[in-house]
Amino acid sequence: MSFFQPLNTFQVHITLPDVFTRRFAALIPQQRERVNQLLEERTILNYALDMERSQLWVTMQAKDQETVMDILATFPIIKDVKVEIFELAFFDSAPMGLPELIMN
């Protein structure tokens, strides 16, 4: 019997407020810090912001949608945004790694 719990992949669409208040803008450095921590842990796989700074897309791995909500609850900006969560059937990406080493 295996105790390994496979992780599912989720795409989270976050709609940011139309107007960034001072209070909201002050949360952005804390938000980036939290996202960087989750990226290092490989909980978040991708984090993207559109040029208009109105939409965020987050690809993350979690056991289930409830766990995704628990993770999102740790985002400093969460009370000021709208969230939609989509479970993905698959998630492919280009391989990321070290550049090829060339020995002269």
N, C-alpha and C positions, 0 to 999 in steps of 0.2 A: 504494500500500500504506500502510495506516494503522498507526501505532505506538501508538495509543490502546488501552489495555486496559480494556474495560468492567468496572465494579465490580458485584458482586452484593451483595444485602442479606441479612443474617443476623440472626436473633433468638437471643440467648444467654440461657439461663436459668441463674442461679447460685444454688445453695443454700448459705446461710451456715451456719457451725457452730451447734449448739444452744446452746453456752456460749461467750461471748466472753471469752477469757483476756486477761490484761493485755497479753501479747505481741500478740495479734490486735487488740485495741483500739488499741494504739500504732501499728498499720499504717494505720488509717483515714484520718488526715490525708494520708499519702503516697498512698493510694488515690484520694482526692478530687482531689489535685493531678494525678495521672496521667490521671484521667477528664476533668478540666477541659481538660487539654492536648489530649486526643483529641477532645473536643467542639469545641474551637476549630479543629482541623484538619479537622473534619467527617468524621472516621473513625467516631466514635460519633455517632449521630443522636439517640438517646434513652437515658436512664439512669434507672431507676426502682427504688425500694425500697418494699416493703410495710410497713404499719404495725407488724407484729410484728417487723420487722427480721430476717426469716429468708430472704427471697427477693429477689434482684435480677433485673431484666430489662434487657438491653442490646441496642439495635438498632444494628448497625454495617454499614459498607460495606467490602468487601474483595474481592480477586481470587478467592479460593477459601477453603475451610474450613481449609486448612493455614495460610494467612495470618491467619485469625481466631485460630487457636491461637497463632501467633507474637505477635500483639497481646496476647492474654490472658496470655501468659507474662510480659509486662511489668507486670502488675497485682501490686502488693505483697502482696495477700491470696490470690493464686492457689493457694498450697500448702495453704491451709486450707479450700478450698471445693470443691463438686462443680459441674461444668459440663456443660450440654447445649447443643448448637448445632443450629439449624434454619435451613436455607436457605429464604428466602421467595420465593414466586412473584411477589409484588408487595408494595409498601409505600406506602400512601397516608397522607397526613397533611394537616391543615389548613395553609393557607399561612401562613407566618410572615413578617412584614415590619414596616415602620414604620407607625405609625398614620397615618390619613388627615390630611393637613395642611389646616386650615380657615383661609382668609384672611378677616379681617374688614375 
